[in-house]
Amino acid sequence: MRNKGSTTLTLVLLSFTLVLSTTLVSGQSPSSSSNGDGDDLIDQICKKTPFYDLCSTILHSNPLTPKSDPKGMALIMVKNIEDNATDTLNYIQDLIKKTPDQQLEQQLAFCAESYIPVVKYILPQAYDALNQGKFGFASYCISDAEKELDACNKKFSGNQSPLGDRNGIMQKLVDVASAIVKLLLNG
């Protein structure tokens, strides 16, 4: 039986693969746009982030993504981070219940304490700030979320973290959102 967390991760990877295979079968490159100029605003923005493929896949695959509104794209990314953070928090809580290792339980509890404010306060504040055009505060919130993720990562030494893949994806999502918000700040 698979847990909800691995199912979500699998769906994200499956979505990426589906988008990539669909564009390859149709003869378009993943950066091709529907208007034929090959460089729509989503692609222009995603090219300015550290993880173009991740950014492009998320924004192109979400039917709610506004094709001409960078603020709307930033909102989609923050919502995606919040969804992933919520899923990861649930995964951490499940691991805490199942682990017989007291040290691992303490490390996971610390991570849960790091993720709780990210899910309940920090990302919702970032979303609200973006909606209100307060890009500086949104950037601050996203940076704060990144600090919480880093604190969780530092609780595990080497490659022993059961959250390694999840925290890695979260880090990439935060980096992409941060880059988009910085573009908004710079006009």
N, C-alpha and C positions, 0 to 999 in steps of 0.2 A: 504494500500500500504506500503510495507516495503522499508526502505531506503537501500542504497548501503552498509553502514557500518554494519548494522545488518545482511545483506545477507552474507557478508564476514565472520563475526563471526560465523554464522550458518554453512557456508561451512567448516570452520576450525574444528568446533566441529563434523560435519557430517563426515569429512575425518577421524578424530580420531576414531569415532565410527565404521566406515566402516573397517578401518585397524584392529581394535580390534576384531570386529565380524568375519572378514575373517580369522584371525589367530586362533580364538577359534573354528570356524567350521572346519578348516583344521587340528585341533588337535595339532597345534604348539602353544607354548607360544609366547607372543609378542616379547620376546627377542631371539627367535630362528632365526637362520640365514639360508640362502639358502644352505650353504655348509654343514649343518648338525652338525657343532660343537657347535652350540648354543651360540657362543660368537664372532661374527664377529667384525670388527674394529668399525663400527658404534655403536654397543652396548657397546663395551669397552669404547669408548669416551663418549657416553651419560651417562654411569654409573658414570662418573667423573664430571657430571654437577649437579646442584641442582634440575633439573626437568627432570629426565630420560624419563618419558613417553612423554612429549612434544618434547624433543629432538629426541627421537627415531621415533616418529610418523612423524615429519617433514622430517627427513632425509630419512627414509625408504619409505615414500610416494612420494618423489620427484625423478622422473626418471633420473634427471641430477646429482644426488648425486654420487660422485665417491666413490666406496666402499673401496678403499684403500688409500685415500688421505685426511688426516686431514685438510690440508689447503683448499681443495675444499669443505669440509664439513663446515668449518668456513665461507666460501664465501656464501654457500647456506643459512646459518643461518642469515648472515648480510643482504642478499637480502630479506629474509623473514621479518626481522625487518623493512627494508625500505618499503616493500609493506604494512605492517600493519600500519606503521607510516603515510604513504601517505593516506591510507584509513581513519585513525583516523583524520588526518588534514582535509580531505574533510568533514567528519562527524561534526567536530567542526565548520567549516565554515557554514554548513547547519544549525546547532543549533543556531549560532549567528544570522542568518537571521530570524529565526522563534521565538526567545524568546522575550517576551514583558518585561521581568524582566531586568532592567538596571544593577543591581549588577551581575546577572548571565552572562549577556552579557560581562561585563568587565572581569569576571573570565575566560570565554571562550576565549575572545580576548587574554588574557595573555597566555593561553594554546596554542592558535594558534601561538603566537609569540615564544613560546618554541618549538613547533613542526616544524616550518618553517626551522630553521637552521639544525635540525636533518634530515629532508627530503632532503633539497637542498645541504647541505654541509657536515655535520658530517658523516652520513652513507656512502655517496659516497666516502669520503676520507678514511673511514675505509676499504671499499671494495678495493679501489685502493692500499692501504697500504698492505693489505693481498696479493693481486696479486703480489706485488713487493717483498714480503717476509719481509716487515717491520712490524713485529708483535708487537713491542713495540709501534709504532705509532698507529697501529690498536687498540690496547688495550686502549690507551689514548682516541681515538675517541669514542670507545664504552662507556668508563667511562663518557665522556662528554655528550653523548646522555642520559645516565642514570641520570645525574645531571639535564638535561632539563626536563625529565619526572618527577623527584622528585619535581622540582619547580612548575610544573603544578599541581601535586597532592596536594601540600601544599596550593594552592589557595582555596581549598574546605575543609570545616571542617566537621567532622563526615562522614556520609554515603550519603551526599547530592549530590555528584558529578555525573553528567550524564555521566562521562567518566570512572567511577570506574572499570567496567569490561574490557574496552579497555586498560586503563592504567595498569591494573593488568596483562593482557596478554603481553603487551609491556614490562613490568618489567621482567616477566619470560623469554621472548625471549632474552632480553638484558643479563640477568644473564647466560643463556645457552651459548650465543655467547661469553661472557666474559670468561667463564670457558674453552671453546674450545681454544680461543686465548691464554689463560694462559698455556694450555698444549703445544701449539706450541712454546711459549716463552721458556718453560722449556725443550724443545727438546723431 
